[in-house]
Amino acid sequence: MSRLHVESHAVERIGWLRAAVLGANDGIISTASLVLGVASAAASRTDILLTGVAGLVAGAMSMAAGEYVSVSSQSDTEHADLVREKRELAADPAFEQDELVQIDVARGLEEGLAREVAKQLMAKDALGAHARDELGISAITTARPVQAALASAATFSVGAAAPLVLVMVWPANTLIPVVAAGSLLFLAVLGAVGAKTGGAGLLKPTLRVTFWGAFAMALTAGIGAIFGKAI
């Protein structure tokens, strides 16, 4: 009696996971850094909140636009490569079949078997076979600009909202240490969740995102303190 074997791989999530982690990470770090920089310059709670909200809105829109443009460029490149490959298949199918043969031989197949595999693959979907094996383009990893833009903007907004909540609920005289510690905790949780979702180990991603977050916030707070006293 056979059982249905279902596999789920983390690489299937790579399209939206990268944009989501980038958005949330940037949201926490940029907004917390803005808040700490302005707070270090002895600004009022109202000014701090205004700066943070402005950073949230501008950052979310910037992330969405940036992701859409960059992933669209990737999509355009993939499309151009596929058009070029389609022309080459029409012009010289024998040469293109030999390319597949050499790819499979390099992977370890005997030449006779590789040639038979290439023949059958090209008979079914020549362009798809070359896209996958020669160009490295597949349905899993292909560029999706709208998905990337939405995921990045949404998670940036969530990440940016976290330090702003601390500003709203915590006493003004303890804002700097509380926002710094709370934001580092948010970053650590983000690193762990991103690693877990992607199927990676927890420690290295968590330490990586926390370290760079701490560095960015410390630098911005230092600049705010220096210029705040100068002004």
N, C-alpha and C positions, 0 to 999 in steps of 0.2 A: 504493500500500500504506500503510495507516494504522498509526500506532504508538500504543500506549496511553500517555497522558500522565497521570502521577500527580504530584500536588502535595501537599506537606506544609508546613503553616504553623505558626509558633511559637505563635500564639494558641490553638491546640488544647491547649497545655500549661498555659495560664494558671491553671486551677483548682488543680492541685497545685504548680506551680512557685512561685507566690507564697507559699503556706504553707511549702513546703520551704525556700526562701531565708530567709524570716522566721525559721523555727525554727532553722536552722543559725547564722544571724547572731546571734540572741538567745542561743543556747547558748554560742557562743564568747565573746561580749562579757560576758554576765552572769557566767559561771563564771570567766573570766580576771579580771574586775574583783573578784569575791569573793576569789579567790586572792591577788591583789595587795594588796587592802585588808587582809586578815588577815596576810599576810606582812609588810606594812609596819608592822604593829603588833607585830612581833617574836614572832609565834606559832610554835609548833613545827610540824614537818612533819606530824605526826599531826593537829594541829588544822586545818592548812590543807587536808589531804586530806578530813577529815571535813566541813569546811565546803563544799568543792567537790562532794563526792558528794551531800550534802544538797541543794545548789543544783541539781545535775543532776536528781535525782528530782523535787523540788518543781517545778522549771521545766518539765520534760517534761510532768508532769501538768497544770500550769497552762496550758501552751501548747495541749495537746490539748483541755482543757475550754473555753478561751477561743475557739479556732478553731471548735469544734463549736457553741458557743452563738451566736457572731457570724454564722457562715455559715448556721446554722439560721434566724436572724432574717431573713437575706436570702432564704432559701428560702421562709419563711412569707410574706414580702412578695410574692415572685413568684407564689406560689400564690393569694394573695388578689387580686392584680391579674388573674390568669387567670380566676378565678371571676367577678369583676366584668365582665370583658370578655365572658365567655360569656353572662351575663345580658343585656348590652347587644346582643349579636348576635341573641339570641332576640327581644328587644323591638323592635328597629328595624334590621333588616339593611340596608335601603337607606341609612340614614344612615352605618352602619359601612362600607359599600362606598364611599360618597363620601369618607370619611376616608382610605381607601387610595388613592383617586384623587388626592386633594390631596397626599398624601405622595409619590407617584410623579411628579406634575407638578412638585413642588418639586425633585425629583431631576433633572429635565430632560426627562421624557417629554411628548409632546403629549397633550392631554386625551383625545382619542379613543382613542389607544393605551393610555393609563393606565387608562381605564375598562374596556377589554377585558382588560387584565392583571388588574385588580382582580376582575373578574367571574370569570375563570378560576381565580384563586387562591382565591377564596371558595368556588367550586364544589368544589374539591378538599379544602381544609382551611382554613376560615374562621378558626378560632381560632389555628391555627399561623401564618397570614399576619399576623394582627394582633399576635400575641405577638412575632414577629420585627420587623415594620416599625413598629408603633406603640409597643410597650413595650420593644423592644430585648432581648428574651429569646430566646436560641437554645440549641440543644443543646450548643454548644461552651462558652458562658460561664455556663450555668445553675449555681446553687449546689449543691455536693456536700459536706455537712457532715462525713460520716464520712471521706471521702477527705482533706479538708483537715486534720482532727484527727490522723489517722494520719501524714500526711506531716510535719506540724509537730512532733509528738512525737518521731518517729523521727529527724528531722534535728537537732532540738534536742539529743537525746542524743548523737548523733555529734559535733556541734559542741562540746558541753560536755566530752566525753571528751578532746578534743585537748589543752587546757591541763592537764588532770589527768595525762595521760601524762607531760608535761614535769615536773610536780611529783614524780612517782614515780621518774623516771630521772635527774634532774639533781641535782647537789650542792646542799645547802641554802643555802650562802653566795652562790650565784649565781641563786637562783630568780627574784628580781624582774626582772632584765634579760632572762633567758632566756624566762620566761613572757610578758613584754610583747612581746619581739621575735617569738617563735614565734607568739603569738596574732595579731599584726598580719600575719604571713605567711599564716596560715590564713585570715584575713579577706580578704586580697588574692586568694588562690586562689579562695575562695568567690565573691567579686565577679566574677572572670573567668569561672568556670564557670557562674554564674547568667546572666551576660550572653551567653555563648556558647550556652547552652541556649535562651535566649529570643530569639536571633538579633539581639542588639543589639551595639553597639560595646563594646570591652573597657575602654578607658581610664577613661571617666567613672564607670561602676558600680564599678570597682575602687577608684578614688580615694575615691569617696563612702563606701563601706562601711569602708575603712581609716581615713579621717579620723574618722568618728564613733566607731569602735571605740577609737582612740587617745584621743579626748577622754574617753570613759566610763572607760577604765582609768586615765588620769592623775588624773581627779577622785576616783575611789574610792581609789586608792593614796595620794593626798594626805590624804584624810580619815582613812584608816587610820593614817598616820604621825602625824598631829596628835593623834588620840585615843589612840593607843598610847603616846605620850610623856606625855600628860596623866594616863593611868591608871598 
